[in-house]
Amino acid sequence: MASILSYVPIVNRLVLNTRRTWTIDIPPVEVHNVETAAEKRPRTLKHLLKANHVNHSILYHNLQFHNHMPHILGSAYLLGADVEKLHKIYDVEARTLEPWEPSPAEITQEDWRDFLGDPRYQRAYVDFFEDALALRHNYQWKRVVEEYLYAGKEPLVNCLFGGLGHPLIHLGYAYELDSREIGMEALGMAATQYNFLHKYIDDPSYTKPSPIKSSTPLELLNRLANDNRLDGSFKDSGPDNIEPLFQKHEDIVLEYWNAWTLNDPVKDFQLSQEAAVDVVIATVPPGTHSYNFYTCHVLTTSHAVRILLPFIRPEHRINLVRQWWLFAITVYIAVLRPKIDPDNIGSGDGGKTQWDHVEDKALNGPYATDAHFVKVVRAIKEAAQTWGDVHERYLNAAVRFVDDFEGWVFS
């Protein structure tokens, strides 16, 4: 029996746009206002998010790791975790986090852009944005985001994929849970993780016709996998390859980036979400259990884009999706372009296994406190809800993932 989700997609028609109003229009997800909810489960989530905000920095482990507490709490809550499970997740995740440390100096309205990209200023940035929240925006956190995300000729919205896309992911949970704490943390992450990737959006000269024929994201990734110009570029797999990639092969990266033209933006975004699932699941041959930690960010950032598109200004939506595509290309090359074989997902068991099995594994299985594991499940389920799943491809991918996962591979 096919899943009910197969017949009730959120998006059931394409919205065509002229170039004059070139954007992406999809329905928003349900917003869960945990700040004002009276029930114990949302109140528990609210308290835990506030506790994390007060007690734990957004960056830790020599300023290299990102605080995922809102991601896993939010994902588990939205998958149905009860109060006891939320507390358990908090306790496990908190073990590795660190307290806030003072920044070298405070940040002011006059110099707030001067320290972009410097993680030492994480406390100062969060304090700065919270001061704006309290003193100028009457605790309306979305107004603070509006002011600083879009300000200037090189706005923060054009660089949300620094730090493996965690600022973007954080911002997505802020909107979905209507949380000012997560919102201010997301701005702090965006400021401290700001990097060179912004120029590819800010400078229009990087957007130009590609010698590669326009195609779907999956077809372009398959072509990229076989592009011998990149053979032998890197010895080892991982994010340390990202900056050298642009130093050595920026021209190749931009060829593939510009080859995806988004002529039919909604349909193209749908195809990009399908490709994001394939990058994580279809690159894992049966029996290897080799789910790559870094490619999972291609999917979780795609999910964050899906959450944010209805909430950000229309004129920035196409560029947000193009940021994701640049990030996806970059990560795929950095992990040495594993073969994407749709047959690795399989054809399922004829509908016997449904989403309740997937959700149970995410909430009660041995990896229920692994933030990235739970986020991947949530991302695949939301894609199925958004686009429909008539052929149960999303369901099959999710079942294969939760049943086959044995931990992340980092190389």
PyMOL commands that set and color helices and strands:
alter all, ss='L'
color gray80, all
select helices_A, chain A and resi 4-7+19-21+40-55+69-78+83-94+119-135+141-149+156-158+163-177+180-192+196-202+204-206+217-225+228-230+239-259+265-281+296-308+314-334+342-344+355-364+371-387+393-404
alter helices_A, ss='H'
color red, helices_A
select strands_A, chain A and resi 59-60+65-66+291-292+408-409
alter strands_A, ss='S'
color yellow, strands_A
deselect
rebuild
show_as cartoon
